[in-house]
């Protein structure tokens, strides 16, 4: 695959950006993002008993690699403030749902 891949500019609204926050993302936030990702990809919020082990393993592995990614990323931008970002998200949601 020589051509660059085009990725969608948006992502699942339940998965939050975790990079460049002060204080850094907690393990609970990383775990929650991994869970949301696996739910989205698998198409289920509650796997069958047969698939539970594979589901749990995927969440664990994705959380691990997500933490590894967050630890490795470098930026010169100032850290984001959680309260400010939450306020921006609420404003976007209010605008989005006001038009619905």
C-alpha positions as CSV (number, residue, x, y, z in Angstrom):
1,X,0.0,0.0,0.0
2,X,2.0,2.9,-1.3
3,X,-0.7,5.5,-1.1
4,X,-1.4,7.4,2.1
5,X,-4.6,6.3,3.9
6,X,-7.3,8.8,4.3
7,X,-8.8,8.7,7.8
8,X,-12.1,10.2,8.8
9,X,-11.7,13.6,10.6
10,X,-14.3,12.7,13.2
11,X,-14.4,9.8,15.7
12,X,-17.0,8.2,17.9
13,X,-18.3,10.9,20.3
14,X,-17.9,8.6,23.2
15,X,-14.1,8.3,22.7
16,X,-12.4,11.4,24.1
17,X,-9.0,12.9,23.2
18,X,-6.6,12.0,26.0
19,X,-3.4,13.6,24.8
20,X,-1.7,16.7,26.2
21,X,-3.8,17.3,29.3
22,X,-2.6,18.5,32.7
23,X,-2.8,16.3,34.7
24,X,-2.3,13.5,32.2
25,X,-5.0,11.0,31.4
26,X,-5.7,8.5,34.2
27,X,-5.6,4.8,33.7
28,X,-9.4,4.8,34.2
29,X,-9.8,7.3,31.2
30,X,-7.5,5.1,29.1
31,X,-9.5,2.0,30.0
32,X,-12.8,3.8,29.2
33,X,-11.6,4.8,25.8
34,X,-10.4,1.3,25.1
35,X,-13.7,-0.1,26.1
36,X,-15.6,2.3,23.9
37,X,-13.3,1.5,21.0
38,X,-13.9,-2.3,21.4
39,X,-17.6,-1.8,21.7
40,X,-17.7,0.3,18.5
41,X,-15.5,-2.2,16.5
42,X,-17.3,-5.3,17.8
43,X,-20.7,-3.8,17.4
44,X,-21.8,-4.8,20.9
45,X,-21.8,-3.3,24.4
46,X,-22.3,-6.7,26.1
47,X,-20.5,-9.6,24.4
48,X,-21.9,-13.2,24.7
49,X,-20.3,-15.5,27.3
50,X,-18.5,-17.2,24.4
51,X,-16.9,-13.9,23.3
52,X,-16.3,-12.3,26.7
53,X,-12.7,-13.4,27.1
54,X,-11.8,-12.1,23.6
55,X,-13.6,-8.9,24.3
56,X,-11.9,-8.4,27.7
57,X,-8.5,-9.2,26.2
58,X,-9.0,-6.7,23.4
59,X,-9.9,-4.0,25.9
60,X,-6.8,-4.8,28.0
61,X,-4.5,-4.8,24.9
62,X,-5.9,-1.6,23.5
63,X,-5.7,0.2,26.9
64,X,-2.0,-0.9,27.1
65,X,-1.0,0.3,23.7
66,X,-3.0,3.5,24.2
67,X,-1.1,4.3,27.3
68,X,2.2,3.5,25.5
69,X,1.2,5.9,22.7
70,X,0.2,8.7,25.2
71,X,3.5,8.2,27.0
72,X,5.5,8.5,23.7
73,X,3.8,11.5,22.2
74,X,5.7,14.8,22.3
75,X,4.2,18.2,21.7
76,X,5.3,21.8,22.1
77,X,1.7,23.0,22.6
78,X,0.7,24.0,26.1
79,X,-1.3,21.4,28.0
80,X,-5.1,21.6,27.7
81,X,-7.3,22.5,30.6
82,X,-9.9,19.8,31.3
83,X,-12.5,22.3,32.4
84,X,-12.1,24.5,29.4
85,X,-12.3,21.5,27.0
86,X,-15.4,20.2,28.8
87,X,-17.0,23.6,28.4
88,X,-16.2,23.7,24.7
89,X,-17.7,20.2,24.3
90,X,-20.9,21.3,26.0
91,X,-21.1,24.3,23.8
92,X,-20.7,22.2,20.7
93,X,-23.3,19.7,21.9
94,X,-25.8,22.5,22.7
95,X,-25.3,24.0,19.2
96,X,-25.6,20.6,17.6
97,X,-28.8,19.5,19.4
98,X,-30.4,23.0,19.2
99,X,-30.5,22.5,15.4
100,X,-31.9,19.0,15.6
